[in-house]
């Protein structure tokens, strides 16, 4: 997150001028409390918030299952007048702190939040569903080869199937599998996300 970067002098001047204005700020929350913090800020103080989430599939014993987690773990965004409300916001349920750069609080540009919202949609959820490409490393999620990792060698859209190559009993084997029964091996957080959801 941006709290590790050093702000410029211009940013710090803008920060001092805008603490009295209605601005967006980044808040750190307790682990797994992003949604609680956002709800409490709105319910208790009417503070507008954005708590982006990510929806993605994981392989489980039951097969592929959709999960929803915070897109930025332990971070949310809130819009308020810092000079008037920072103490109440700081002590709201679920909130750990307002992100600072040294001793300075830097408001986020409205364009940053607008960019996020344009990608996330009304429900503030980014759906990670990258599709399959030749060369992708995947895990087979059902059938005799369940749990094995393989590389996609061919897409067969008409059949909704893919050909995958994997090592089995010491030899390279290529088989056709249902495209709905393979998942990317790369965890969503390690994949390349759109620029608008990389803060």
PEVEN-V182900 format. One record per residue. N is the residue number from 1. RES is the residue in three letters. PHI is phi in radians with two decimals (999 if undefined). Layout:
n:N res:RES phi:PHI
n:N res:RES phi:PHI
//
This chain:
n:1 res:UNK phi:999
n:2 res:UNK phi:-1.23
n:3 res:UNK phi:-1.20
n:4 res:UNK phi:-1.62
n:5 res:UNK phi:-1.57
n:6 res:UNK phi:-1.62
n:7 res:UNK phi:-1.31
n:8 res:UNK phi:-1.39
n:9 res:UNK phi:-1.06
n:10 res:UNK phi:-1.07
n:11 res:UNK phi:-1.08
n:12 res:UNK phi:-1.17
n:13 res:UNK phi:-1.13
n:14 res:UNK phi:-1.10
n:15 res:UNK phi:-1.08
n:16 res:UNK phi:-1.10
n:17 res:UNK phi:-1.28
n:18 res:UNK phi:-1.81
n:19 res:UNK phi:-1.16
n:20 res:UNK phi:-1.56
n:21 res:UNK phi:-1.57
n:22 res:UNK phi:-1.33
n:23 res:UNK phi:-2.43
n:24 res:UNK phi:-1.53
n:25 res:UNK phi:-2.33
n:26 res:UNK phi:-1.64
n:27 res:UNK phi:-2.03
n:28 res:UNK phi:-1.64
n:29 res:UNK phi:-2.00
n:30 res:UNK phi:-1.12
n:31 res:UNK phi:-0.94
n:32 res:UNK phi:1.13
n:33 res:UNK phi:-2.00
n:34 res:UNK phi:-1.03
n:35 res:UNK phi:-1.21
n:36 res:UNK phi:-1.09
n:37 res:UNK phi:-1.08
n:38 res:UNK phi:-1.09
n:39 res:UNK phi:-1.13
n:40 res:UNK phi:-1.18
n:41 res:UNK phi:-1.08
n:42 res:UNK phi:-1.27
n:43 res:UNK phi:-1.17
n:44 res:UNK phi:-1.51
n:45 res:UNK phi:-2.25
n:46 res:UNK phi:1.22
n:47 res:UNK phi:-1.36
n:48 res:UNK phi:-1.25
n:49 res:UNK phi:-2.32
n:50 res:UNK phi:-2.41
n:51 res:UNK phi:-2.13
n:52 res:UNK phi:-1.05
n:53 res:UNK phi:-2.18
n:54 res:UNK phi:-2.15
n:55 res:UNK phi:-1.95
n:56 res:UNK phi:-2.67
n:57 res:UNK phi:-1.76
n:58 res:UNK phi:-2.24
n:59 res:UNK phi:-1.39
n:60 res:UNK phi:-2.30
n:61 res:UNK phi:-1.09
n:62 res:UNK phi:-1.57
n:63 res:UNK phi:1.79
n:64 res:UNK phi:-1.11
n:65 res:UNK phi:-2.28
n:66 res:UNK phi:-1.39
n:67 res:UNK phi:-2.14
n:68 res:UNK phi:-2.20
n:69 res:UNK phi:-2.39
n:70 res:UNK phi:-1.10
n:71 res:UNK phi:-1.18
n:72 res:UNK phi:-2.06
n:73 res:UNK phi:-0.94
n:74 res:UNK phi:1.25
n:75 res:UNK phi:-2.36
n:76 res:UNK phi:-2.43
n:77 res:UNK phi:-2.14
n:78 res:UNK phi:-2.42
n:79 res:UNK phi:-1.96
n:80 res:UNK phi:-2.81
n:81 res:UNK phi:-1.52
n:82 res:UNK phi:-0.99
n:83 res:UNK phi:-1.05
n:84 res:UNK phi:-1.60
n:85 res:UNK phi:-2.14
n:86 res:UNK phi:-1.08
n:87 res:UNK phi:-1.17
n:88 res:UNK phi:-1.11
n:89 res:UNK phi:-1.11
n:90 res:UNK phi:-0.99
n:91 res:UNK phi:-1.82
n:92 res:UNK phi:-1.21
n:93 res:UNK phi:-0.96
n:94 res:UNK phi:1.58
n:95 res:UNK phi:-1.54
n:96 res:UNK phi:-1.61
n:97 res:UNK phi:-2.91
n:98 res:UNK phi:-1.58
n:99 res:UNK phi:-1.11
n:100 res:UNK phi:-2.15
n:101 res:UNK phi:-1.92
n:102 res:UNK phi:1.22
n:103 res:UNK phi:-1.75
n:104 res:UNK phi:-1.80
n:105 res:UNK phi:-1.78
n:106 res:UNK phi:-1.92
n:107 res:UNK phi:-1.12
n:108 res:UNK phi:-1.52
n:109 res:UNK phi:-1.09
n:110 res:UNK phi:-0.97
n:111 res:UNK phi:-1.10
n:112 res:UNK phi:-1.14
n:113 res:UNK phi:-1.21
n:114 res:UNK phi:-1.07
n:115 res:UNK phi:-1.10
n:116 res:UNK phi:-1.07
n:117 res:UNK phi:-1.12
n:118 res:UNK phi:-1.14
n:119 res:UNK phi:-1.50
n:120 res:UNK phi:-1.38
n:121 res:UNK phi:1.43
n:122 res:UNK phi:-1.11
n:123 res:UNK phi:-1.56
n:124 res:UNK phi:0.99
n:125 res:UNK phi:-2.16
n:126 res:UNK phi:-1.65
n:127 res:UNK phi:-1.57
n:128 res:UNK phi:-1.56
n:129 res:UNK phi:-2.53
n:130 res:UNK phi:-1.27
n:131 res:UNK phi:1.35
n:132 res:UNK phi:-1.88
n:133 res:UNK phi:-2.34
n:134 res:UNK phi:-1.04
n:135 res:UNK phi:1.73
n:136 res:UNK phi:-1.17
n:137 res:UNK phi:-1.59
n:138 res:UNK phi:-2.30
n:139 res:UNK phi:-2.02
n:140 res:UNK phi:-1.38
n:141 res:UNK phi:-1.80
n:142 res:UNK phi:-2.74
n:143 res:UNK phi:1.51
n:144 res:UNK phi:-1.11
n:145 res:UNK phi:-1.81
n:146 res:UNK phi:-0.94
n:147 res:UNK phi:1.62
n:148 res:UNK phi:-1.39
n:149 res:UNK phi:-1.63
n:150 res:UNK phi:-2.56
n:151 res:UNK phi:-2.00
n:152 res:UNK phi:-1.25
n:153 res:UNK phi:-1.89
n:154 res:UNK phi:-2.76
n:155 res:UNK phi:-1.78
n:156 res:UNK phi:-2.14
n:157 res:UNK phi:-0.98
n:158 res:UNK phi:-1.08
n:159 res:UNK phi:-1.71
n:160 res:UNK phi:0.95
n:161 res:UNK phi:-2.31
n:162 res:UNK phi:-2.33
n:163 res:UNK phi:-1.73
n:164 res:UNK phi:-2.20
n:165 res:UNK phi:-2.02
n:166 res:UNK phi:-2.56
n:167 res:UNK phi:-1.68
n:168 res:UNK phi:-2.44
n:169 res:UNK phi:0.95
n:170 res:UNK phi:1.42
n:171 res:UNK phi:-2.37
n:172 res:UNK phi:-1.33
n:173 res:UNK phi:-2.23
n:174 res:UNK phi:-2.05
n:175 res:UNK phi:-2.41
n:176 res:UNK phi:-1.63
n:177 res:UNK phi:-2.37
n:178 res:UNK phi:-1.10
n:179 res:UNK phi:-1.12
n:180 res:UNK phi:-1.42
n:181 res:UNK phi:-1.98
n:182 res:UNK phi:-2.31
n:183 res:UNK phi:-2.28
n:184 res:UNK phi:-1.05
n:185 res:UNK phi:-1.39
n:186 res:UNK phi:-1.13
n:187 res:UNK phi:-1.04
n:188 res:UNK phi:-0.92
n:189 res:UNK phi:-1.23
n:190 res:UNK phi:-1.68
n:191 res:UNK phi:-1.41
n:192 res:UNK phi:-1.39
n:193 res:UNK phi:-1.69
n:194 res:UNK phi:-0.97
n:195 res:UNK phi:-0.96
n:196 res:UNK phi:-1.16
n:197 res:UNK phi:-1.89
n:198 res:UNK phi:-1.98
n:199 res:UNK phi:-1.68
//
